[in-house]
Amino acid sequence: MTFYKTKQIVIPLILVLAFTGFFTGQTPQYVSGLSPFFSALGQLEAGVFHKAKETRFRNELAYDNRIREKIRLVIADYNTGLDDRSAVLIPEWILTESKKYGYDPLFLTALIITESSFYNWARSNRGAHGLMQLKRATAVALASETSLKWKGNHTLYSPRENIALGAYYLNKLVTRFGDLTLALEAYNQGPSRLSRFLRKGYLPQRYSNKVLKNYRKIRFQPI
């Protein structure tokens, strides 16, 4: 083999070994890919997705802040019967429970307006209690299905727990009846009574229309 041919073989081999870190014992970051170009492309893509994730997070944070402020302004028009420290947390509790079930937080806000006008100590002549007007027997059953510990009147009149149970109950009714209008009427009438109405071919809509009217009003209300 001539020196020239040997040179043609050895030099490329040395370059390959150097490229792969043979002499240093260290593998370059890009060896896991096909080339430095593909490594750089992967890093670029990771950067793009990271930026997109950051942007989405910032957008969600900005949305949550706007919704909190809007709910706070809505509540300001009502007498909650609560001290300021508790009342100021209601928007956060509404937002938290809405995210669990995919509700628009303003929809849950509209439901509370319809049920109790945000008066925490509201009690109906049918024995429903609190912000979302839950009957004791219903609340006990709901608490047993969730992680909430039943503590009697404390649970009924705790705004956080009342909202949590009410949101869970509505979601349960949506699952059962497969329709938001029916779920709202069941929330108001009771599921058994609504089922009797439906068997007779009657669909009540007065309550659901009232909730949706309140929802539209606050949804398009400027901050």
C-alpha positions in Angstrom: 0.0 0.0 0.0 1.4 3.4 -1.0 1.9 6.2 1.5 -0.7 8.2 -0.4 -3.4 5.5 -0.1 -2.5 5.0 3.6 -3.0 8.7 4.1 -6.4 8.5 2.4 -7.6 5.8 4.9 -5.9 6.9 8.1 -6.8 10.6 8.2 -10.5 10.1 7.8 -10.4 7.4 10.4 -8.6 9.8 12.8 -11.3 12.4 12.2 -14.1 9.9 12.8 -12.5 8.8 16.1 -11.9 12.4 17.2 -15.5 13.2 16.2 -16.9 10.5 18.4 -14.7 11.3 21.4 -12.5 8.3 21.1 -9.3 10.1 22.2 -11.0 12.2 25.0 -13.2 9.4 26.4 -16.1 11.8 26.2 -19.0 11.5 23.8 -20.1 14.8 22.3 -23.8 15.7 22.9 -24.7 15.4 19.3 -23.5 11.8 18.8 -26.8 10.6 20.1 -28.2 12.1 16.9 -27.1 11.7 13.4 -25.0 14.9 13.2 -24.4 18.3 14.8 -27.1 19.7 12.6 -29.8 17.3 13.9 -28.6 17.9 17.4 -28.9 21.6 17.0 -32.4 21.1 15.3 -33.5 19.0 18.3 -32.3 21.7 20.7 -34.1 24.3 18.6 -37.4 22.3 18.7 -37.1 21.8 22.4 -36.7 25.6 22.8 -39.7 26.2 20.6 -41.9 23.9 22.6 -40.6 25.3 25.8 -41.4 28.8 24.7 -44.9 27.7 23.6 -45.5 26.0 27.0 -44.3 29.2 28.7 -46.6 31.3 26.5 -49.6 29.0 27.2 -48.8 29.1 31.0 -48.7 32.9 30.9 -52.0 33.1 28.9 -53.7 30.8 31.4 -52.4 32.8 34.3 -53.6 36.0 32.8 -57.0 34.4 32.1 -57.3 33.1 35.6 -56.5 36.6 37.0 -59.1 38.2 34.8 -61.7 35.7 35.9 -60.9 36.1 39.6 -61.2 39.9 39.2 -64.5 39.6 37.3 -66.0 37.2 39.9 -64.8 39.5 42.7 -66.6 42.4 41.1 -69.8 40.4 40.7 -69.7 39.3 44.3 -69.2 42.9 45.4 -72.8 43.6 44.4 -74.1 41.1 47.0 -74.1 40.7 50.7 -72.2 37.4 51.4 -72.6 37.6 55.2 -69.0 36.6 55.4 -66.0 38.5 56.8 -63.7 40.0 54.2 -61.0 37.4 54.6 -63.4 34.6 53.7 -65.3 36.5 51.0 -62.1 37.4 49.1 -61.3 33.7 48.7 -64.6 32.8 47.0 -63.3 33.5 43.4 -60.4 31.2 44.0 -62.7 28.4 45.2 -65.0 28.8 42.2 -62.0 28.8 39.8 -60.6 25.6 41.4 -63.8 23.7 41.3 -64.6 24.8 37.8 -61.3 23.5 36.5 -62.0 20.1 38.0 -65.1 19.6 35.8 -64.4 21.8 32.8 -67.0 24.5 33.7 -66.6 28.1 32.8 -66.1 29.7 36.2 -68.6 32.4 35.3 -71.2 29.7 34.8 -70.7 28.4 38.3 -70.8 32.0 39.5 -74.2 32.4 37.8 -75.5 29.2 39.4 -74.6 30.5 42.9 -76.3 33.8 42.1 -79.4 31.9 41.1 -79.3 29.7 44.2 -78.4 32.1 47.0 -77.4 35.5 45.6 -74.0 34.8 47.2 -75.5 34.9 50.8 -73.5 32.3 52.6 -76.1 31.7 55.3 -79.1 31.3 53.0 -81.6 28.7 53.9 -84.6 27.8 51.8 -88.1 26.8 53.0 -87.3 23.3 51.6 -84.2 23.0 53.9 -81.4 23.8 51.4 -78.3 25.5 52.8 -75.4 27.7 51.9 -74.1 29.3 48.7 -75.2 26.4 46.4 -78.3 25.5 48.4 -77.7 21.9 49.3 -80.0 19.8 51.4 -78.5 18.1 54.4 -79.2 14.5 53.2 -77.8 15.3 49.7 -74.7 17.0 51.1 -74.0 14.0 53.4 -74.3 11.6 50.5 -72.0 13.8 48.3 -69.4 14.2 51.0 -69.2 10.4 51.3 -68.4 10.1 47.6 -65.7 12.7 47.8 -62.6 13.4 49.9 -64.6 15.9 52.0 -65.2 15.0 55.6 -68.8 15.6 56.8 -68.9 18.0 59.7 -72.5 18.9 59.9 -73.4 22.6 59.7 -69.8 23.5 59.4 -69.7 21.7 56.0 -73.0 23.1 54.8 -72.0 26.7 55.6 -68.3 26.5 54.8 -68.2 28.4 51.5 -65.3 26.4 50.2 -66.9 23.0 51.0 -70.3 24.0 49.9 -69.0 25.1 46.5 -67.0 21.9 46.2 -70.0 19.7 46.9 -72.3 21.8 44.7 -69.9 21.6 41.7 -69.5 17.9 42.2 -73.2 17.4 42.4 -73.8 19.3 39.2 -71.2 17.3 37.4 -72.8 14.1 38.7 -76.2 15.2 37.3 -74.6 16.2 33.9 -73.2 12.6 33.7 -76.5 11.1 34.7 -78.8 13.1 32.3 -76.3 13.8 29.6 -77.5 17.3 29.1 -76.8 20.6 30.9 -80.4 21.9 30.8 -81.6 18.6 32.3 -78.8 18.7 34.9 -79.7 22.2 36.0 -83.4 21.3 36.3 -82.4 18.2 38.3 -80.3 20.4 40.6 -83.3 22.5 41.3 -86.2 20.0 41.2 -84.3 16.9 42.4 -83.3 14.1 40.0 -86.2 11.8 40.9 -88.8 14.5 40.4 -87.3 15.5 37.1 -87.3 11.9 36.0 -91.0 11.7 36.7 -91.6 14.8 34.7 -89.7 13.4 31.8 -91.6 10.2 31.8 -94.8 12.2 31.5 -93.3 14.1 28.5 -92.8 17.4 30.4 -89.5 19.2 30.4 -89.3 22.1 32.9 -87.0 24.9 31.8 -87.8 27.8 34.0 -84.8 27.3 36.4 -82.2 26.5 33.7 -83.3 29.6 31.7 -82.8 31.7 34.8 -79.3 30.3 35.4 -78.4 30.9 31.7 -79.8 34.4 31.8 -77.5 35.2 34.8 -74.6 33.6 33.0 -75.0 35.7 29.9 -75.4 38.8 32.0 -72.1 38.4 33.9 -70.2 36.8 31.0 -70.6 39.9 28.8 -70.3 42.3 31.6 -67.1 44.4 31.2 -64.5 44.3 33.9 
